[in-house]
Amino acid sequence: MNRSSTPTSVDGEPILFPRGTHDIRSRAAVFLRDETLQGAVREATTLKDQARRDVLKEAFGEDVDQIRSIAGEIKRHTIDHLDYYIETWIDRAEAAGTRVHLAIDHEEANRIVVEIAREKNAKLCVKSKSMVTEETRLVPQLEAAGIETVETDLGEFIIQIDDDAPSHIVMPMIHKDRKSVARAFVRELGAEYTEEPEQLTRIAREHLREKYRRADVGISGGNFLVAESGSLVLCTNEGNGRFCTSAPPTHIAVVGIEKVVPGFKDLWLLLHLLARSATGQPLTCYSQILTGPRRQEDQDGPTEMHVVLVDAGRTRILADPEFRESLGCIRCGACLNACPVYRKATGHAYGSVYSGPIGAVITPLLQGLDKNPTLPEASSLCGACFEACPVNIDLPRMLVALRRKTRKRRGTLGERIGLWWLRRVFSSVLFYRVAASIQRFALSCLTGGSDRLRAAPGPLSGWTRDRDLILPARRSFRKRWHDRGGASR
Ligand code: SF4
C-alpha cells in the first residue's frame, strides 16, 4: 500500500489544490462547501470538547486551572533544561539495553529506521500511530525500500487504505463517515459492505491480526520519555500499540526530543491530563511503560529496542525564547476541538500534519514562516485554545508574535489611518463611548432590526463572506450595569 497526503472528501473524491499552495484561506474555501464534512467535524469536536470539560471538572473541581499551571510548569522546566534531561534519559535507556539514535532531520530519521529494518531483512512492519513519523513521512520511505508497512491504529489504517491523510492529531479520520469506511473495506480488503461499526472493526481486526503474526519490525511513536528511568511511554486505546511493541522481534520508536519528562511523579499528572483532554477518558485504555528490550525472565517483548530521537527544527525553536513554550505540547488535540476556526476550516485546510491552533504555531516554526505565511491568521484569537490547553501553552500570544513577523511592510494609507483611528478609540473613554454609539446606530440601520448581518457592504464585505456578523447588543453593558445600580466611572 502506498501513502499519499491527498485528502479526500467524504464521498471519497480526492481534493486537489493548486501546486505549492500553503494558503489556508483557499484550502479552507474547499472544505467550507462540504456540508457533510462540516457536520461530522462539528459533532465530533463539540462532543470531545464537552467531555473534556466534564471529566476535568469531575476530577479536579475548581482546581482545574491550578492543575494546568502545575503541568505547564513541569513542561516549561523540562524544556528549559532539555539538554540535561535528554542526556539523563539516554544514559538510563542505554543502561537498560535500548539502542538510542539521534536524527537531526526527517531524512536522517527515516534513513535510520530503514537501515535497521534492512539489517533485520524485514519484509513487513506493523506501525502504531505516531505524529512524528507522519511529519517525517516514514511510511513512503519504507515502502520505497520494499518493506510493506501497515498502520494498525484503526483510524490510521482506514486513512492508509483510502490513500488519505489524517486531519486531527488524536482523531485522524474525523473527516470520514461510516459509508466511506465501508466503501474502502469493500474495495481494498474484499469485505462485504456493512456500515455497522462493530462489523467494520471486526474486519479490520481480522486483517491486522495476521499482520502482527508475520511482522519483522514494530514501529511506534512515544507520548513521553521518562528521564528518571530511561523509559518510553505509549498511550493507546485499541491495544494495537501493545501488539506492535511486543509481537515483532524488533521495536523501533521514533520520538521528538521534546517528549522527555523528569520523573514518574510528573508523568502521573501528565497522563491524567492527556487522556482527559484528548478523549474525555480518565486514562487511556493502555498506558505502556517500556524500559529496554525483553529480559531473560520476560515472557514476551522484542529482543531489540531502538529509539530514534528526532530534532527536525526542535532545537531551533528551543533557542527562541518567544516560542520555546510550544515544545511543551503533549499533542492532546484539545485546542483543535475548542477552536472555532478548526471546526469550520477542518484539519486538511492547514496543509500540514499538525492542524488547529497548535498547528498554526508549530508548522511555521518547524517548516519556516515563509512557506506558511497565512497559518498564524487561522485564529480569531478568542483564547479558547489557551483555556483548553492542559499544559497552559499561550497559543494566542505566539500567534500574534508570528503575525507580527509577517508584517514587515508598513501597510497601505487606508490601513494606517484605520489603525490610527482604532488606537485613538481604545485609548480614550470618551472616544470609545462615542464610537460604540455610532457603530450600534449604523449597524441597526443596516440590518433593519435583525441581530445579525449576512452581507455587509463595502470594506466590511470580507467579514461576511464566510460568516455572519453578529451585532452588538442594543443597550451597552455599561448602560445596563448603570441601570441596575452598578457604580460607574
Ligand atoms: S497546544 Fe495544548 S491543547 Fe493543543 S494539542 Fe498541545 S497540549 Fe493539547
Boltz pocket constraint, residues with backbone or C-beta under 6 A from the ligand:
constraints:
  - pocket:
      binder: B
      contacts: [[A, 277], [A, 328], [A, 329], [A, 330], [A, 331], [A, 332], [A, 333], [A, 334], [A, 335], [A, 336], [A, 358], [A, 385], [A, 388], [A, 389], [A, 390], [A, 391], [A, 392], [A, 393], [A, 395]]
      max_distance: 6.0
